[in-house]
Amino acid sequence: MINFLFFTLLFLTACQHTATSPAATTQSAPSLAPSENITCSLQKDVRRLRILPVQDKGCSLQYTKYNTEKSIATSQSSKQHCVDISKRIITQLTQSGFSCE
C-alpha cells in the first residue's frame, strides 16, 4: 500500500512540474475581423481564412488549403460565428507552428 501511495505521489509531482500552460507555448493569434483575410504559413504550406458577408447579417468563412478554397462555416444571423470559428482555426494553426498575419 505504501508503495502505491509513493508512486502515485511521485507521478503527480512529476506531472505538475512538466506541465506548461497553453498560453506560454503559443503565439498570440491575430484577430480576424469581418471581411478581413488572414494568411498562415509554415515553410511552403500556406493556409488562408477570409470572412465573406452573406445577406444583411450573415457570413461565410472560407478556408484555403493546398490552393483549394471551401466554405467551412456559415451563419444567417451573425458574423460573430465566423469570427469565433476562424479564431479557433488560427489558434490550432499557430500551435502547429504556422505563422499567421
N, C-alpha and C positions, 0 to 999 in steps of 0.2 A: 504494500500500500504506500509506503514512504517513497519507494522508487517511482511509482506512478505520479505522486504529487511533485516530486523533484523534477521529473522530466516534463511534466505539464507546466510547471513554473519556468523551467528553462526555455521551453518552446515559446511561451507567452512573452518572456523577456526578449528573446531573440526577435520575434515578430515586431515588438514595439520599437526596437532600435533600428530595424531596417526599413520600416515603413516611412514613405515620404508622402506629403500631401500632393494632390494633383496640381494645385496652384504653383507649387515650387518646381514642377517638372515641365510645365507647358508654357509656351509663349502666349502673350495676350493676343487673342484673335481680333482682327479688325471687325468693326461693326458694319453690318450691311444694311444700309438704308433702302427704302423702297426705290426702285428704278436704278439702283447702283449695281455695278459689276465688281466682282471680286475674282482675282486670279490667284490660284495657289500652284506653286511649282516645287518639284523635288527632282533635281537634275533635269532630265528631258521630259519628265512626266508633268503635264500641265492640266489642271482642272479649273473650270470656270463656273461661277454661280452668278445668276442675274435674276432679278425680280421684274416681271412684266405686269403692268396693270391689266386687270380684267374688269370690264364694265366700270361702274362708278366706284365701288369699294373693294373689289376683289383683287386677286393676284394669281400669278403662275410663277413658280420657282423653276428656272431652267438650270440644268446641270450638264456640263460638257465634260466628257471623259473620253480619251482616245479619239478626239475630233468628232464625237457623236453627241449631239445635244438631245436631251429629253426632259419633259416636264416631270418633276418628282414630287411636287406639292402644289395644290391649288386651294383657293378659298373664294367663296362668292361674297363673303360679308366683311372680310378684314384683311389688310395687307400684313398685319402683325403675325398671322400664322406663317406666312412665307419667310418673314424675318426670323422668327423663332427657329424654324427648321434649318434655315441657312446658317444660323449661329451654331447649331449642334453639329452640322457638317463641317464647318470651319474648325471647330474645336477638335473633331476627330482627325481632320487632315493635319492640323498643327501637331497633335500628339503623335502622329505617324511620321513627323519630320518635314512636312511641307511648310513652305514659307508663303504666307498669304498677304496680299496687298489689295 
